[in-house]
């Protein structure tokens, strides 16, 4: 048999992986049990191109996770009532099934940064100061020294 007949083309693999990925979604969210079953079955059957198919399927699953995860960063721990309020508003905006991750990052100085997938809401003091620095033409060359540069770059 010819080697070309034994290999699946990239478009075929992409179509199959997207179809398998869609089968793993329930109510708009990835069902982990279904995804595991798909992977297990692909590994058991070992049809031609199965490694490429697994690789493409893994990529789709990896892209799905951040879209359904909210990362909330604050400079100090936030009280339970504020945490509940943030969770409620994010759930209203992005739907049920959103996984929440709260982290304390003192470098933010104050405020809150929220990332859901590619959406970033940054209301931190660090962000405001960085914007202000750019507006004045200040560039940070290291952690201890800043230089004032003219708008023309001289």
C-alpha positions as CSV (number, residue, x, y, z in Angstrom):
1,X,0.0,0.0,0.0
2,X,1.1,3.6,-0.8
3,X,2.2,5.7,2.2
4,X,-0.2,8.5,1.1
5,X,-3.2,6.1,1.4
6,X,-2.2,5.3,5.0
7,X,-2.0,8.9,6.2
8,X,-4.9,11.2,7.0
9,X,-4.7,14.7,5.7
10,X,-4.5,17.7,8.1
11,X,-8.0,18.9,7.1
12,X,-9.4,15.5,7.8
13,X,-7.8,15.3,11.2
14,X,-9.0,18.9,12.0
15,X,-12.5,18.0,11.1
16,X,-12.5,14.8,13.1
17,X,-11.0,16.5,16.2
18,X,-13.6,19.3,16.0
19,X,-16.4,16.7,15.7
20,X,-15.1,14.8,18.7
21,X,-14.7,18.1,20.6
22,X,-18.3,19.1,19.9
23,X,-19.5,15.7,21.1
24,X,-17.7,16.4,24.5
25,X,-19.6,19.6,25.1
26,X,-22.7,19.6,27.3
27,X,-24.8,22.7,27.7
28,X,-22.0,24.8,26.2
29,X,-19.3,23.5,28.4
30,X,-16.6,20.8,28.0
31,X,-17.6,17.6,29.8
32,X,-14.3,16.2,31.2
33,X,-15.7,12.6,31.5
34,X,-16.6,12.6,27.8
35,X,-13.2,14.0,26.8
36,X,-11.5,11.2,28.8
37,X,-13.7,8.6,27.1
38,X,-12.8,10.1,23.6
39,X,-9.1,10.0,24.4
40,X,-9.3,6.4,25.8
41,X,-11.1,5.2,22.7
42,X,-8.7,6.9,20.3
43,X,-5.8,5.2,22.2
44,X,-7.5,1.8,22.2
45,X,-8.4,1.9,18.5
46,X,-5.1,3.4,17.2
47,X,-6.5,4.2,13.8
48,X,-4.2,5.8,11.3
49,X,-3.3,9.4,12.2
50,X,-4.4,8.8,15.8
51,X,-1.4,10.7,17.3
52,X,-2.1,13.8,15.2
53,X,-5.8,13.5,16.1
54,X,-5.0,13.4,19.8
55,X,-2.7,16.4,19.4
56,X,-5.4,18.4,17.7
57,X,-8.1,17.3,20.2
58,X,-5.7,18.3,23.1
59,X,-5.3,21.8,21.5
60,X,-9.0,22.3,21.3
61,X,-9.5,21.2,24.9
62,X,-6.6,23.5,26.1
63,X,-8.2,26.5,24.3
64,X,-11.5,25.8,26.0
65,X,-10.3,26.0,29.5
66,X,-9.3,29.7,29.8
67,X,-12.7,30.7,28.2
68,X,-14.5,29.2,31.1
69,X,-12.1,30.3,33.9
70,X,-12.1,33.7,35.6
71,X,-8.8,34.7,37.1
72,X,-9.4,37.5,39.7
73,X,-6.3,39.2,41.1
74,X,-6.2,41.7,43.9
75,X,-3.4,43.4,45.9
76,X,-4.9,42.2,49.2
77,X,-7.4,39.5,50.1
78,X,-10.9,40.6,49.5
79,X,-13.8,40.0,51.9
80,X,-16.3,37.2,51.3
81,X,-19.2,39.6,50.3
82,X,-17.1,41.3,47.6
83,X,-15.9,37.9,46.3
84,X,-19.5,36.7,46.1
85,X,-20.5,39.9,44.2
86,X,-17.6,39.5,41.7
87,X,-18.6,35.8,41.2
88,X,-22.3,36.8,40.7
89,X,-21.5,39.5,38.1
90,X,-19.1,37.3,36.2
91,X,-21.6,34.5,36.1
92,X,-24.2,36.9,34.8
93,X,-21.8,38.1,32.1
94,X,-20.3,34.8,31.1
95,X,-22.9,32.2,32.1
96,X,-23.0,29.4,34.6
97,X,-20.2,26.9,34.9
98,X,-17.5,29.6,35.1
99,X,-14.6,28.4,37.2
100,X,-13.3,31.1,39.6
101,X,-9.7,31.5,40.7
102,X,-8.8,34.2,43.2
103,X,-5.2,35.3,43.7
104,X,-3.4,37.9,45.8
105,X,-0.7,39.8,44.0
106,X,0.7,42.7,46.1
107,X,2.6,44.1,43.1
108,X,-0.8,45.4,41.8
109,X,-0.7,48.0,44.6
110,X,-4.5,48.2,44.7
111,X,-7.7,47.5,42.7
112,X,-8.6,44.4,40.8
113,X,-7.6,42.6,37.5
114,X,-10.0,40.1,36.0
115,X,-9.2,37.8,33.1
116,X,-11.8,35.5,31.4
117,X,-10.4,34.0,28.2
118,X,-9.1,36.9,26.1
119,X,-11.1,39.5,28.0
120,X,-9.1,41.5,30.6
121,X,-10.5,44.1,32.9
122,X,-7.7,45.9,34.7
123,X,-8.6,48.4,37.4
124,X,-5.4,48.2,39.3
125,X,-3.3,51.1,40.5
126,X,-0.3,49.5,38.8
127,X,-2.1,49.7,35.5
128,X,-3.1,53.3,36.1
129,X,0.5,54.3,37.0
130,X,1.9,52.5,33.9
131,X,-0.6,54.4,31.7
132,X,0.4,57.6,33.4
133,X,4.1,56.9,32.9
134,X,3.5,56.3,29.2
135,X,1.5,59.5,28.9
136,X,4.5,61.5,30.4
137,X,7.0,59.6,28.2
138,X,8.6,57.9,31.2
139,X,10.2,54.5,30.5
140,X,11.5,52.2,33.2
141,X,15.0,50.9,32.5
142,X,15.2,48.8,35.6
143,X,13.5,48.4,39.0
144,X,15.4,51.3,40.5
145,X,15.7,54.0,37.8
146,X,13.4,55.8,35.5
147,X,14.3,58.2,32.7
148,X,12.3,61.0,31.2
149,X,12.2,60.9,27.5
150,X,10.9,63.6,25.2
151,X,7.9,62.6,23.0
152,X,10.1,62.7,19.9
153,X,12.2,59.9,21.4
154,X,15.4,62.0,21.8
